[in-house]
C-alpha cells in the first residue's frame, strides 16, 4: 500500500528526519481539522521524564491511535524549563524513540501553554523566543495561553503571538479561562466570553483549531476526598460556539485523577484533545530506583519545592537509570496509555485519519 500519510509530513520535518524515515509526524492543523467531527479525543502526553515515551508509543501502535507529545513553557522552555528538555532535545527524544520502536502511526509534537501571564513586553518577547525555537525544532502544533489576562489583553496577545504559526500553517490552540490547581476555586469560562474571544481573533485573521477552557477541571493530583467537578453542559455550549466559529473542538486540561467514566464522556461534549501531564510523572516516579526517589524527595523538602522541580536537578541520574527500571516504567506507561486511549474513544483513530485524508495507513 502506498504510504500517503508519510507524504503529508511537512517538508521542514522531513528534512530533519531524513527521506528514509518512517516516522509520521504530521501538522496539527491538518490532524485536528480532519478529526473534528469525530467523538474521540487525541491523547496529548507531557512526557516530563523520557522513559514513559516507549510505553505510550507501544500502546498507540497496538490500538491504532493518533497521539501527541507536548511540553509546557515551564516544563521545556528555551532553557529546558524544570525538566531540562529544550525544544530541540524534546523533538530529538520523541522522534528517536519513534524510530527505535518502529512506530508507524501519525502523531504530533505540540508546544503546550506558551504562556504570557501579563502585558509586560519582556514576557511577550520570551514567549516569542520560545515559539520561534519550537518551530525551528520541529514542533507541529502550538498552544498560546494568555488566559491570565483580561479578555481584551488575551485577544491582543494571542493575535500578535500567533502570526508565525498562522503564516506557517501549523496547528493552533488558544485558551480562555485559566485552569487552576487542585484545591483552588474555578472561574468557569462563559459562552459569551468564548463567542467574543473567537470572533475578535477571527477579525484579526487568527483562526485556531482548538480552544482550551476552564470547565471546572484542575491540574495536578487529586487527593482523597477532593471532588472532580466538570460542568459538561457548559462544555457542550462552548463547543457549539467553537464549531460555529470554525474550530475543531475543545481541549481538556486536568485529566490526571479524573475518573475514566467521566473522561470518556468528554468526547460527547466536544473535547477533541486531552492533556495528561502529572500522570506520566507519577508513572515514572513509581519505577525510578528507590535511592534516586529518596534523593529527589529530600531535595524537594530542603528547597520547599514541588517534586516536579527535581526533574531537571536529577536529569542525568534519571536518564541513566538501570534498564530494568526503564522497562518497568515503560510497561506501566503502556498500561496507562491503553486505558486512556480506550477511554478517549481514540482506538482506530490513526486508520480513521488516513481514510478521512483520503490515504492509506501510515506505515507499510
Order of alpha helices (4+ residues) and beta strands (2+ residues): alpha-alpha-beta-alpha-beta-alpha-beta-alpha-beta-alpha-alpha-beta-alpha-beta-alpha-beta-alpha-beta-alpha-alpha-alpha-alpha-alpha-alpha
